[in-house]
């Protein structure tokens, strides 16, 4: 999807939208950025994108392509579809055939106006207030990130690099680490399947003789535990990246010893930081790969501070991780207050994560200040789900926590207090959520409670609630 300012001569920006978003999430995101043009398939799997757009903007069907006028999306003018032709929408073939030297001249004129500090990409990340926030990234931030990630992996000297890329392109991991590395370093990308498929990853690595594999920890869990793993020849795979969620040491060891990827690397970052800020070297020893997330990316600054005082703590001590440099986003699109909450006046980004650094800048993550749940690499904030659950007539109060899961890292658990006298089932709650939020946000576990652990001031203690939930679900020893 692309978005531009009111002035059509200004550069456009790519707005990456999660294809699992449901109607409300899509409308919010498009309105937030003032989206002028949308590029999408007619449908993918169960998601019917053109139908969703006509539900939001019924005016599309009676519009002339390129001149949509919608009450709910007032900035939208064009929809370009890759599937069947639809009323009021361009087909990709129409756009390709319309190309001429006139437009090439426009592009060349536009290049002269571009600055490296201009925004080029808006990546949505869920917010603690429940609404997605648009992290606005510049040319400077994403180009440098791809350059230095590629350099550390050896893309500047390894011959015939072929990257197996099962991670989604609507996240920075795939778009920057994959797409931009292809453009900057000339590496080949192999897309194993249209949608995620663990077995397809193994097949693609073997058939295409891939030398690099990207994945979240969940993806590596699937590959390591696949019953056909031993049947696939992965001898061509030299290195890879595991990132997007905490990487369990035992999983790292299995990737090295079972899959044979001895030069696997570990990365840490956030969407707001374009995304990688710490990254290990392919030649790091086993201890560093298992116990740390690598060392600081070139030309970035990092500091560990006391979350209360903001003072830098001694080496090896824990505190909040803060980042400054080329990677830091310009801000959250159209949200000055949220931007000022997480970027200091001297341009340090407050990650909200707790960790420690050694003298060589290797980072060890200890936990999170935020209530963020990371489910299979997807960042999920409980507030968004809690607010929706509160719209159910039988729900008196809802608290959402992440509980341990061996495959996904964390699963979503909703701890619900019912209205007095009401009776409800877990299936009823899940059915209520279906179609109203992305599938990965729907709670996997539903627990009905009569009270929550609280502080003396009445604040809910989510760390204790998580322990209670895991015990009740039998995920931890009582």
ZAMARGU-4260 file (C-alpha; in steps of 0.2 Angstrom, whole numbers, plus 5000, padded with zeros to 4 digits):
<rodrens>
0) 5000/5000/5000 | 5006/5018/4997 | 5002/5034/5005 | 5007/5052/5000 | 5004/5070/5007
5) 4991/5081/5000 | 5003/5087/4987 | 5003/5074/4973 | 5020/5079/4968 | 5028/5074/4984
10) 5036/5057/4986 | 5025/5042/4991 | 5028/5031/5006 | 5025/5012/5007 | 5013/5008/5021
15) 5015/4990/5026 | 4998/4982/5032 | 4997/4965/5040 | 4986/4954/5028 | 4978/4946/5043
20) 4970/4962/5048 | 4951/4962/5049 | 4939/4976/5044 | 4941/4988/5059 | 4960/4986/5059
25) 4961/4989/5040 | 4950/5005/5041 | 4959/5012/5056 | 4976/5010/5048 | 4971/5017/5031
30) 4963/5032/5039 | 4977/5035/5051 | 4990/5038/5036 | 4978/5046/5024 | 4981/5032/5012
35) 4979/5037/4993 | 4982/5021/4984 | 4980/5003/4989 | 4989/4988/4980 | 4982/4971/4985
40) 4977/4954/4978 | 4958/4951/4976 | 4959/4938/4990 | 4972/4927/4999 | 4966/4911/5008
45) 4951/4916/5018 | 4954/4935/5017 | 4944/4944/5003 | 4953/4960/5002 | 4942/4968/4988
50) 4926/4963/4997 | 4933/4971/5013 | 4937/4987/5004 | 4920/4989/4996 | 4912/4986/5014
55) 4923/5001/5020 | 4920/5011/5004 | 4904/5006/4995 | 4907/5021/4984 | 4921/5011/4975
60) 4909/5000/4964 | 4902/5016/4956 | 4918/5026/4955 | 4929/5028/4940 | 4946/5019/4943
65) 4958/5032/4950 | 4945/5044/4956 | 4937/5036/4971 | 4928/5047/4983 | 4924/5039/4999
70) 4917/5046/5015 | 4926/5034/5027 | 4942/5035/5018 | 4942/5053/5011 | 4960/5052/5004
75) 4959/5036/4995 | 4959/5038/4976 | 4965/5022/4968 | 4964/5003/4971 | 4975/4992/4961
80) 4971/4973/4961 | 4982/4958/4956 | 4968/4946/4955 | 4951/4947/4945 | 4945/4964/4938
85) 4934/4973/4950 | 4922/4988/4948 | 4930/5005/4952 | 4948/4997/4953 | 4963/4996/4942
90) 4971/4980/4937 | 4990/4979/4938 | 4990/4976/4919 | 4982/4993/4917 | 4995/5001/4927
95) 5009/4992/4918 | 5002/4997/4901 | 5000/5015/4906 | 5019/5017/4908 | 5027/5030/4896
100) 5043/5041/4895 | 5032/5055/4903 | 5031/5045/4919 | 5050/5041/4918 | 5053/5060/4918
105) 5042/5063/4933 | 5052/5049/4942 | 5068/5058/4938 | 5062/5075/4943 | 5056/5067/4959
110) 5073/5060/4963 | 5081/5077/4963 | 5069/5082/4977 | 5072/5067/4988 | 5082/5068/5004
115) 5089/5054/5014 | 5079/5060/5029 | 5062/5059/5020 | 5050/5046/5027 | 5048/5031/5015
120) 5040/5017/5025 | 5026/5016/5038 | 5026/5000/5048 | 5011/4997/5060 | 5015/4991/5077
125) 5001/4988/5090 | 5000/5001/5103 | 4998/5000/5122 | 4982/5011/5120 | 4974/4997/5109
130) 4976/5006/5092 | 4990/5002/5080 | 5004/5015/5079 | 5013/5019/5062 | 5032/5019/5065
135) 5038/5031/5051 | 5055/5026/5044 | 5066/5036/5033 | 5077/5031/5018 | 5092/5034/5030
140) 5086/5022/5043 | 5081/5007/5033 | 5095/5008/5020 | 5109/5009/5033 | 5100/4995/5043
145) 5100/4983/5028 | 5118/4988/5023 | 5125/4984/5041 | 5115/4968/5043 | 5121/4962/5027
150) 5139/4966/5030 | 5139/4957/5047 | 5132/4942/5038 | 5146/4943/5026 | 5135/4948/5011
155) 5149/4959/5005 | 5161/4944/5003 | 5151/4928/5002 | 5149/4922/4984 | 5132/4916/4977
160) 5121/4921/4991 | 5103/4913/4991 | 5092/4918/5005 | 5077/4907/5010 | 5065/4920/5016
165) 5049/4913/5025 | 5047/4928/5036 | 5033/4941/5030 | 5037/4956/5020 | 5025/4967/5029
170) 5037/4966/5044 | 5054/4975/5044 | 5063/4958/5046 | 5057/4953/5028 | 5056/4970/5020
175) 5073/4977/5026 | 5083/4961/5030 | 5077/4953/5014 | 5070/4965/5001 | 5083/4979/5004
180) 5097/4967/5007 | 5093/4960/4989 | 5094/4978/4982 | 5110/4983/4991 | 5120/4968/4992
185) 5113/4959/4976 | 5108/4943/4985 | 5095/4931/4978 | 5079/4929/4988 | 5070/4912/4988
190) 5051/4913/4994 | 5047/4895/4999 | 5028/4897/4999 | 5014/4910/4997 | 5009/4908/5015
195) 5020/4901/5029 | 5024/4882/5028 | 5038/4874/5038 | 5040/4859/5026 | 5041/4871/5011
200) 5056/4880/5020 | 5065/4863/5021 | 5061/4859/5003 | 5066/4876/4996 | 5083/4876/5005
205) 5087/4859/4997 | 5080/4862/4980 | 5087/4880/4978 | 5103/4876/4987 | 5100/4891/4999
210) 5115/4897/5008 | 5105/4908/5021 | 5089/4905/5031 | 5079/4919/5040 | 5066/4915/5053
215) 5058/4918/5070 | 5061/4906/5084 | 5044/4898/5080 | 5049/4894/5062 | 5065/4886/5068
220) 5055/4876/5081 | 5044/4869/5066 | 5059/4865/5055 | 5069/4857/5069 | 5055/4846/5074
225) 5048/4842/5057 | 5047/4823/5055 | 5055/4824/5037 | 5070/4835/5043 | 5083/4821/5041
230) 5077/4818/5023 | 5082/4835/5017 | 5100/4840/5012 | 5103/4856/5020 | 5122/4856/5018
235) 5122/4871/5007 | 5115/4882/5021 | 5130/4891/5029 | 5122/4904/5040 | 5105/4912/5045
240) 5096/4924/5056 | 5085/4920/5071 | 5075/4935/5077 | 5058/4943/5080 | 5056/4935/5098
245) 5067/4929/5112 | 5078/4915/5106 | 5079/4900/5118 | 5097/4893/5120 | 5091/4875/5118
250) 5083/4880/5101 | 5099/4889/5095 | 5109/4873/5099 | 5097/4862/5090 | 5098/4873/5074
255) 5117/4872/5075 | 5119/4853/5079 | 5103/4846/5071 | 5100/4857/5056 | 5119/4859/5054
260) 5118/4878/5053 | 5134/4882/5062 | 5135/4900/5058 | 5117/4905/5064 | 5116/4922/5070
265) 5104/4930/5083 | 5096/4947/5081 | 5087/4960/5092 | 5078/4975/5088 | 5061/4984/5086
270) 5050/4990/5072 | 5054/5008/5078 | 5072/5005/5075 | 5071/4999/5057 | 5073/4985/5065
275) 5090/4978/5070 | 5100/4986/5084 | 5110/4971/5091 | 5116/4957/5080 | 5128/4942/5083
280) 5142/4938/5071 | 5142/4921/5062 | 5158/4917/5070 | 5153/4920/5088 | 5155/4906/5100
285) 5141/4895/5106 | 5139/4904/5123 | 5137/4921/5115 | 5124/4915/5103 | 5114/4906/5116
290) 5116/4919/5130 | 5116/4936/5121 | 5107/4944/5106 | 5124/4949/5099 | 5133/4966/5099
295) 5128/4984/5094 | 5125/4987/5075 | 5138/4998/5067 | 5137/5017/5070 | 5123/5015/5083
300) 5124/5020/5101 | 5116/5010/5115 | 5115/5013/5134 | 5107/5004/5149 | 5099/5016/5161
305) 5089/5015/5177 | 5071/5016/5172 | 5067/5027/5186 | 5081/5039/5186 | 5087/5038/5168
310) 5105/5037/5174 | 5117/5025/5165 | 5120/5009/5175 | 5137/5001/5177 | 5142/4988/5164
315) 5134/4971/5167 | 5120/4979/5177 | 5102/4978/5171 | 5091/4992/5166 | 5081/4999/5151
320) 5089/4997/5134 | 5090/5014/5125 | 5096/5016/5107 | 5101/5032/5097 | 5107/5033/5079
325) 5103/5031/5061 | 5090/5017/5064 | 5078/5027/5075 | 5061/5031/5067 | 5056/5049/5064
330) 5041/5046/5075 | 5023/5038/5075 | 5013/5045/5061 | 5001/5058/5067 | 5004/5054/5085
335) 5016/5067/5093 | 5012/5062/5111 | 5016/5044/5108 | 5032/5049/5099 | 5038/5060/5114
340) 5034/5046/5126 | 5047/5035/5118 | 5060/5046/5110 | 5069/5058/5122 | 5074/5076/5117
345) 5092/5069/5113 | 5085/5056/5101 | 5087/5041/5112 | 5073/5028/5109 | 5067/5020/5124
350) 5064/5001/5120 | 5054/4997/5136 | 5065/4981/5137 | 5076/4977/5152 | 5094/4970/5148
355) 5112/4971/5152 | 5128/4974/5141 | 5146/4968/5143 | 5162/4978/5139 | 5160/4972/5121
360) 5142/4978/5119 | 5135/4961/5119 | 5117/4962/5125 | 5108/4950/5136 | 5089/4953/5137
365) 5082/4950/5155 | 5063/4954/5152 | 5051/4968/5146 | 5045/4983/5155 | 5030/4983/5143
370) 5016/4970/5144 | 5020/4966/5126 | 5016/4948/5121 | 5027/4940/5107 | 5018/4926/5099
375) 5028/4917/5085 | 5036/4934/5081 | 5020/4944/5081 | 5020/4959/5093 | 5004/4959/5102
380) 4999/4972/5116 | 4986/4966/5128 | 4977/4983/5129 | 4970/4981/5111 | 4962/4964/5115
385) 4956/4969/5133 | 4947/4984/5126 | 4938/4973/5113 | 4934/4959/5126 | 4926/4973/5137
390) 4913/4976/5123 | 4906/4958/5126 | 4889/4960/5136 | 4894/4946/5148 | 4912/4952/5152
395) 4914/4963/5168 | 4933/4964/5166 | 4947/4957/5156 | 4965/4956/5158 | 4976/4948/5145
400) 4994/4940/5148 | 5006/4930/5138 | 5009/4912/5145 | 5023/4901/5141 | 5022/4890/5124
405) 5035/4879/5118 | 5032/4882/5100 | 5027/4900/5099 | 5036/4907/5114 | 5021/4914/5121
410) 5002/4911/5119 | 4988/4923/5123 | 4978/4920/5139 | 4963/4931/5143 | 4958/4931/5161
415) 4940/4936/5162 | 4928/4942/5176 | 4910/4939/5171 | 4895/4950/5175 | 4887/4944/5191
420) 4875/4930/5187 | 4881/4927/5169 | 4887/4911/5162 | 4899/4910/5147 | 4911/4898/5139
425) 4928/4900/5131 | 4921/4895/5114 | 4909/4909/5115 | 4922/4922/5119 | 4933/4915/5104
430) 4918/4915/5092 | 4915/4933/5098 | 4933/4938/5093 | 4933/4929/5076 | 4932/4941/5062
435) 4934/4956/5073 | 4953/4955/5075 | 4968/4947/5067 | 4968/4928/5070 | 4985/4929/5080
440) 4977/4941/5093 | 4962/4929/5097 | 4966/4922/5115 | 4971/4904/5114 | 4967/4901/5132
445) 4951/4908/5141 | 4951/4908/5160 | 4936/4914/5171 | 4941/4922/5187 | 4933/4930/5202
450) 4948/4941/5207 | 4965/4947/5201 | 4981/4949/5211 | 4982/4968/5214 | 4994/4980/5223
455) 4990/4990/5238 | 4985/5004/5227 | 4973/4993/5217 | 4984/4991/5201 | 4983/4973/5193
460) 5000/4964/5195 | 5001/4956/5178 | 5017/4947/5182 | 5008/4938/5196 | 4993/4935/5185
465) 5004/4927/5172 | 5010/4915/5185 | 4992/4911/5192 | 4987/4908/5174 | 5001/4896/5170
470) 4998/4886/5185 | 4979/4885/5182 | 4983/4879/5164 | 4996/4866/5170 | 5010/4875/5161
475) 5020/4877/5176 | 5023/4866/5191 | 5012/4872/5205
</rodrens>
